Amino acid sequence: MSGFLGRATPALQALKAYDPGHDLPALRKRRSAGDLVELGSNENAWGPSPKALAALREAAVEEVFRYPDPQTASLRSSLAERHGVTADEIAIGNGSHELLMQFAQIFCGPGDELVHSRFGFAVYPISARAVGATPVAAPAFQADAEMPLGHDLGALFDAITPRCRLLCMANPNNPTGTWFTLAQLSAFMERVPRDLPVVIDEAYIEYADAPGLGSAVSLRNRFPNLVVTRTFSKAFGLAGLRIGYAIAHVEIIELLNRLRESFCVNGLALLAAQTALRDGAHLARVVAATRRERERVALQLSGRGYKVMPSQGNFLLIDFECEAAPIEAQLLARGVVVRPMMAYGLPNCLRVTVATAPENDRFLQALRA
Ligand SMILES: Cc1ncc(COP(=O)(O)O)c(C=O)c1O
């Protein structure tokens, strides 16, 4: 008995780590190349901009043996231009997951509350628990509502107590694929205390095309307490390099800069992100293909009688209306990796990434089998 566990903070002693899904490197080793269809992590099956890959191949050796730019100045300046904000309203992180954890570190401690929606992204309650704060899950809409399992902004507002220090929600949401409109967000923000930071996690926003759904960045002038997170892991296809960013009030960015590790994003990630950002044509192709496939797969599934949630992300949540674990096991036996939803309290559901047509067909065939 070493007793190290007992020496950890009470918060960490009680913390259950984020579940990243199957052990993919082990699965890849077990199956022949190209045989595994990976639809469990909402990555971009088309990959990043070829220009970003070329930039990585041609990267100067200094990118490897020198420390990266601790100010991430060049990328922040490109992002500032893209979003119509100033560079000091932007922070770059080692994936947006890191930034989400840091917001809880900045604003929450023991006795404080972080409000999120039931069926919201699993990282929000973890970020609260990690710092000894209490995550408060507001009830989501019912499965048969117009926005099944989606964020109920009225319930989220009702969950805000004087102890609430941070509110986090994704738009579109993972794992449900649900969304809310800018008008709904604006009405919600009118009611929320002006000094409560509200994080809108827009990891999947590039894939969205629903009427009225837009980026919360456009509301920041009216609501300086809005914090927006974005990632290069999804539509930009750079999940392996770990890079994301936050847009927030300069005071919040300044707090992040106090907390973060100085060189938290590596030089190759910065280079690839910068190059990918300039390749709008590739992004547009990926987004168009994903939307096409999202619609096709959803139609095929509902045509077979499955209950498919409407989705604005690059994934679909399927409610099998019976225990999904045996279905998941059978898919895996056929080389198709999807994400079980037990940890989200949705044991009848599986979440499936929308990938290329041949990959989606492999999933559809395996499901039929
Ligand atoms: C809603 C949401 N937010 C944030 C992330 C984290 O993304 P990353 O850390 O790769 O930027 C994910 C990843 O799946 C996600 O689904």
The ligand as a Tripos MOL2 file, in Angstrom:
@<TRIPOS>MOLECULE
LIG
   16    16     1     0     0
SMALL
NO_CHARGES

@<TRIPOS>ATOM
      1 C1        -18.3480   18.8370  -27.9340 C.3       1 LIG1
      2 C2        -16.8720   18.6350  -27.9220 C.ar      1 LIG1
      3 N1        -16.0960   19.5890  -27.4070 N.ar      1 LIG1
      4 C3        -14.7640   19.4650  -27.3490 C.ar      1 LIG1
      5 C4        -14.1410   18.3370  -27.8230 C.ar      1 LIG1
      6 C5        -12.6610   18.2300  -27.6630 C.3       1 LIG1
      7 O1        -12.0150   18.3660  -28.8490 O.3       1 LIG1
      8 P1        -10.4540   18.6260  -28.9390 P.3       1 LIG1
      9 O2         -9.8740   18.5160  -27.5740 O.co2     1 LIG1
     10 O3         -9.9580   17.5780  -29.8600 O.co2     1 LIG1
     11 O4        -10.3210   20.0090  -29.4890 O.co2     1 LIG1
     12 C6        -14.8900   17.3040  -28.3830 C.ar      1 LIG1
     13 C7        -14.2360   16.0830  -28.8660 C.2       1 LIG1
     14 O5        -14.8130   15.1280  -29.2560 O.2       1 LIG1
     15 C8        -16.3010   17.4520  -28.4250 C.ar      1 LIG1
     16 O6        -17.0770   16.4940  -28.9100 O.3       1 LIG1
@<TRIPOS>BOND
     1     1     2 1
     2     2     3 ar
     3     2    15 ar
     4     3     4 ar
     5     4     5 ar
     6     5     6 1
     7     5    12 ar
     8     6     7 1
     9     7     8 1
    10     8     9 2
    11     8    10 1
    12     8    11 1
    13    12    13 1
    14    12    15 ar
    15    13    14 2
    16    15    16 1
@<TRIPOS>SUBSTRUCTURE
     1 LIG1         1 GROUP 0 **** ****
